Amino acid sequence: MKYIIFDNSFPVIFQEGIGHNEITVKGMKPTSAGFISIVSKTKFRAFESYLDIKIYGESLSLNLKPSDRDLEIFEKYFREDY
């Protein structure tokens, strides 16, 4: 899947058939972009499930790369303990 972070804080995830440059959020500027992999995993001995999130690649159409903060934004976004 692809993603864009707008204004360093607002994540948008979308399918790979859509170009990064086709996604907009009114009043917000794209600040980083790339690809994201989200896989549900389970620790068998502890019977705990968690999401394994990986950020990679870049957006050629927006000329943006992932920022150092992107993974942290997604981990917070998908956190189950709100």
C-alpha positions in Angstrom: 0.0 0.0 0.0 1.0 3.6 -0.5 0.9 6.5 2.0 1.3 10.2 2.4 1.8 12.2 5.5 0.2 15.7 5.4 1.5 18.6 7.5 3.9 16.2 9.3 1.1 14.6 11.2 -2.0 13.4 9.2 -1.5 10.0 7.5 -3.4 8.8 4.4 -3.1 5.1 3.2 -4.3 4.0 -0.2 -4.0 1.3 -2.8 -1.0 1.0 -5.1 -3.0 1.5 -8.3 -3.4 5.2 -7.3 -0.6 7.7 -7.8 0.7 9.6 -4.9 0.1 12.8 -6.8 -3.7 12.0 -7.1 -4.3 12.2 -3.3 -5.0 15.6 -1.7 -6.3 16.8 1.6 -7.9 20.3 1.4 -5.7 22.9 3.2 -2.9 20.5 3.9 0.5 20.0 2.3 2.2 16.6 1.7 5.4 16.4 3.7 6.5 12.8 3.3 5.4 9.8 1.3 6.3 6.2 0.4 5.0 2.7 0.9 3.8 0.9 4.0 3.4 -2.8 4.9 1.2 -3.8 7.8 1.2 -7.4 8.9 -0.7 -8.8 11.9 1.6 -11.1 13.9 1.2 -13.2 17.0 3.7 -14.0 19.8 2.7 -17.7 20.3 4.0 -18.2 23.8 2.4 -15.0 25.1 -0.7 -15.2 22.8 -0.2 -11.5 22.1 -1.0 -10.1 18.7 0.6 -7.0 17.3 1.1 -5.2 14.0 4.4 -5.3 12.2 4.6 -2.0 10.3 7.4 -1.3 7.7 7.9 1.9 5.8 10.0 1.9 2.6 10.4 3.4 -0.9 9.6 6.9 -1.9 7.1 8.9 -4.0 8.5 9.8 -7.4 5.4 11.8 -8.5 5.6 14.0 -5.3 9.4 13.9 -5.1 9.0 12.9 -1.4 10.7 10.3 0.8 9.6 8.9 4.2 10.6 11.0 7.1 12.3 9.7 10.3 9.0 10.3 12.1 6.6 8.4 9.7 6.9 5.0 11.5 6.2 6.6 14.8 3.1 8.3 13.4 1.7 5.0 12.1 2.5 3.1 15.3 0.6 5.7 17.2 -2.2 5.7 14.7 -2.7 1.9 14.9 -2.1 1.6 18.6 -4.9 -0.4 20.3 -4.7 1.2 23.7 -5.8 4.7 22.5 
